[in-house]
Amino acid sequence: MADDDFNLLEKTELWIRPIRLRGANLTAVAARVAEVLALRAEEVLVTDVRDDTLTLDVLRPTLRPENLLGKRDEILAALAAVAGVTLLPETDLRSEGILGFVALDAALGRDVLARSREMAEEIKARVDRRVMIFSTGAEVQAGLIADTNSPTLAAALEEEGYQVRRGPILPDSRGAISRALYEGAVAGFGVLITTGGIGAEDKDHTVEAVLDLDLQAATPYIVRYEVGTGRHAKDGVRLAVGRLGRSLLIALPGPNDEVRLCLPVLCNGLREGWSEAALAEALAAPLRRKWRGHHAPPQGHGHEPGAASSSSQP
């Protein structure tokens, strides 16, 4: 989908009435309408002919609005040229949603389009500056560990001019985490951050939850382990940066000192609009440096990267 395309939001039908058909080739009818709208012939289909109404469906989710503006008369003229199609003096074209641009006067349509794009850009800018933060883990939910990560992140991002909301504390559940991220994206938050749950144990699911929403998410390793040793159910600790629509999805570690290590990189990457891959690698770098040459702590020590779902550490 190009940036200039508008989503039809399932309003994809055109109705022409009254119209008379006798031996008309419906494939030719659809093809002529497609030509006027600068679409491929197979992207327009006649879906119904009933009484004096012809219904066509646009078989694609987005369109360039410039290809619609003021095309009503051109579409009717194209239909009238098809053998077996007769239009009456009162024949008109009706549509809903973005397809309604077809019936607009071209000059008026361009003005409406310009104002619509201005509003869309304003909405996008607002979405991009809205952040929701989720801490994860049964320990935090039960109040055994204080959530120090959310206030740390919120304070830093608010200084950067973001509007920050603290989301609910999430359980160690892949489905619950991915659902919360999805709902946050739908609610118009441009940045969604989880802390905790990136470790190598079977209770750690935030990286996988991001991958559920973005199969191409960047998930660089911080530390690698041998699967099956101790409680290591995975081959290492990774963080994640992905995208769902306009929303950036970021899975950070749980220990508060590691969140603080990531903060300057996070703020800089958001400020400069780094790609998901670049931001993920930059976030992983200070964590790798911290653990370079450091042997993995004994199982259950709780200080390996991402071992804690969140952090009570100062």
N, C-alpha and C positions, 0 to 999 in steps of 0.2 A: 504494500500500500504506500503510495507516494504521500509526502507531507501535504500536498495540495488536494488530495482526494478527500471526499466527504463520505462518511459511512451512511449507507441508506437505512440502517437500523430496521431492516426487514420491511421497510415500506418500498416494495419493489414493483408494484403493479401500475399499469397504465390502462385506463378505460376510455374507449372511444364509442360515442353514441350520439345520435342514432346513426346506424350504418347498415347498408344493404350488401349482402354477399350472395353471389350466384356463381358457383364453380370456381371460386377464388382459391389460389394456391396459398395455404396458410404459411408455408415455409418462406415463400416469396414476400408475404406481408411482413413477417418478422424480420426478414433480411433487410427490407427497405427501411424499417424503423431503426434497426441496428446501425445501418449506414449513416443515417442522420445524426445519431447519438455518438458516432465515432467508436462503435463497439464492433466486435467480431460477430459474424452472423449467428454463430451458435450461442451467443450471450443474450439473445432475446428470443422468447418463445411465446407463441399464442397458446394460452392456457384455457381459454373458454370462449365459446361463441353462443350467446344465449339471447333470444328475442332480437333486439336491435343493438346489442352491446357486444363489443369485441374487447377481450381482456388480454393484455400482454404482460409478461413477467420478465424483468431484467435479472439474468442469472449470474450476478456478481454482487458482492457486498458493498463495493465502493465505486464512486464515479467522480470524474472531474466536473465540478459544477459548471465550468465554462462550456462544456459540451452539451449542457442542458438549456442554458439561458435562451429564452425566446424562441425555442424550437417548435412551438405548437403548430404554427402555420406551415412550417417546413415538413413536419411529420404528416399533417393532414394532406398536403400536396403530394407527398411520396406515396401515401396510401391510395389516393385517388388515381394515381398512375398505374396501379396494379390491376391487371385484367380481372374482372369479376367483382370489383369493389366499387360501390357507389356511395358517395357522401351526399348528404342533404344540406341545404343552406344553414340549418341549425346544428349541424354536427359539431361536436366539441370534444375536447380531450380533458380528462380529469385524472389527477394523481394526488398522492399524499407525501408528506415529508419532503426530503430533498428533491424528489422527482417533481415536486410542485414548481421548481424553477422553470420547467418546460413552458408553463403557461404565463410566466412573468414577462412583462415588457423588458427588452434587453437592457435598456439604460437603467430602469428601476432595479432589475435583477443584479446588475453590477454593483449598484450602491448597497443593496441588501447583502450581497456576497462580501463586499469589503468590510461592512460592519460586523458580519458574522465571523469573519477571520480575525478581526481585532478582538472580538469577545473571546474567541477560541484561544488566541495567544495569551490573553489576560488570564484565562482559566488555567492554561498550561503552566504559566509562570507561578500562579498561586499553588498549584499542585506540587510543583517542583520544590517549593519551600516548606512543605508540610512533612513532618517526621513523626513516626510512631515507633516507640521502643518497647520491646517485649523482653523481660527476663524469663528464664525457663528453669524448671527443675522442681522436683517434689520438696526438696529442702527449703526452697524459697517460699513455695506455696504454704508449707506447714509453719512458716515463721521461724524455722530453725536457723536460717541464714538470712541476714539482712540484705536487701537489694540495694547495694551501693552503686551498681552500674548504671541504672536508669538516671539517678540524679547527676552522676558524673557526666554522662553523655548529654543529658538535657542542658546542663549548664554551659557546656562547650558549644553545643549547636545553637543555643539561643543567642550566644555572643556572636555567632556567625549570621544571625538574622533569621534563623529558621523558627517556625512555629512548631513546638514539640508537644506531643501528647504521650503520656505513659500508658501503654496498653495493659491488659490483664496479664498476670503472671501465668505462664503456660506450663502444662504438665510435660513430662518426658514422653510425649506421644507425637510420632511423626505426622499422623493425620491431623491432630489438633493444631500443631505448629503450622503446617501448610495451609490449613483452613483459615487460621488467624491472619497469615500473610496475604492470602487471597482476598479476604474480607477487607483488610486494610487498603489494598490496592483499589478495590471497588469503591471504597469510601473516599478515595481521592487523596491518599497520602503518597507523596512522591518518593519518600525514603522510608523503608521499613527495616528495622534493625533488631536482631535477636542477640542476646548474650547468653553464653553457656551452651552446653550440649554439642560441642564440636569434637569431643574426645573420641577415644578408640573403644570405649565400652559399649555393650549392647543397649544401654539406656540413652545413648547420645544420638540425637536425631535431627539436629537443626540443619546440618549440611544436606542431608537427604531430603528434608522438607523443601529446601530451596530448589534442589534438583527436580523435585516433583513438579515445580511450577516453571522451571527453566532448565531444560535438558542440556543447554549449552552454557550453563553457569560456570564461572571460573572457580575452581576448588583446589588451590595450591596446598601442598603439604607443608606442615610446620615441623613435625617430627614423624618418623616412621618406626613402626614396631613389627614384631613377628606375630602374626595371627595365632591365637591359641595359647600364648604365654600369659600366665596370670589371667587377668580379666580382659585382655585385649581381644575383642571380637572383630576388630577392623585392623587394617595394616598401617594405620597412622592417624595423626591428628591433622585435620584440614579446616580451613575457614572457607567461606563461600561468598561470592558476589554474583548475583544474577539479575535478571530483569523480567518483570511482568507488565506488559504494556509500557506506561510511562514510569512505573514504579521500580526503584532500585531496591533489591533485596540483599541484605548484608548480614551474614552470620559471623559474629565475633566470639572470642573466647569468654570464659566465665570469670577467672580471677581478675580482680579490679586493677591490679598493677599491670596486667596485660592489656586490658581495655585502655588504660592511660597511655601505654606505649603506642597503641593504634591511633589515639585521638588526633595527633598532629597530622598524620598521614590522611586520616579520614576527612578532616576539615579541608585540607589542601586539595585532595582528590575531588571532593564535592564542589569546591569553589572553582576548580579549573575544568570540571567536566570530563574527568578521565574515563576511559572505557572500563568496562567491567573487569577485563583481564588485567589491565594496568593497575587498577585500584586493588584488586585481590593480591597481586604480586607485591605491591608496595606495602599493604597491610601485613602480609606474611613476613616480610623482610626483618623488621625489628624483633618479631617473635622468634624467628630462626636464630638471630644473633644472640638472643637471650639464652637459647637452649643449645647453641653450638658447643660441642665438646662436653655437654652436660649429659651424663648417663641418666637414663630413665629412672625415676625414683621407684622405690619398692611399691608393689601393688597396694592400693588402698591409702597411699600417702596423701593423695588428694591435691598435690601441687603440680602435677603435669599439666601441660596446656590443655585447657578445655575439660579438665577432670571434674571440676565443679560446674554444676548447672548455672550457678551465678556465683556471687562472691560476697563474703562478709569481711574480706580483707580490707584494711584501710588504704 
